[in-house]
Amino acid sequence: MASRQITIFFGLIVALLFVQVGFSAALMRQLNDLEETINQRTFTAQSINQTESLPAYVENVSVDDDPSKGTIGAPITIVEFSDYECSYCAQAAGDVEEILARYEGKILFVYRDYPQFPNAPKAAEAAQCAGSQGKFWEMHDLLFANQNQLAAEFLPEYANQLGLDVDEFNECMGNGVFTDEVNRDKADGETYQVGHQPSL
């Protein structure tokens, strides 16, 4: 009887050793994958730094009176300078939604304009004019979804799609109600050394 118990005991030890070896091997694979990922990102960052210097970290970036989403008074405020004609900015817009959902209640996101491409200034004004009718974020999303059609003639149609008062929208655009606002955002961005979009 004792011999059988010893055999079972040693069998369990051997089984546990196999489990431990398997666990260790899996852990080592994960660590190696993580190290490879870090090395790749480090190499990419170094490659970027060889060709261009990144701006210094800037504290207390003004949120101005620009549109925001998330939680007022949240411990983290993200201020983005962006351009509706920039493809990377469109990708970032999706990432922002994921971040806000993942860290619900912890982040306030503020969108500021930094138009660089030809149609971006008027697109930025269109979003602001839509905002005056309570549809900033809807226009924001629609503009990013139609980056290849941001010329001035397309903008009233987007206002129509969103159910805005198109005459009011056209008057807002025609009078340049938000031209100074967009220009002020860009000037602030230059003060903060924004060189590329999106900049957070």
Helices and strands as residue ranges (DSSP letters): H 2-51, E 68-70, E 76-82, H 87-102, E 107-113, H 120-131, H 136-145, G 152-154, H 155-161, H 166-174, H 179-191
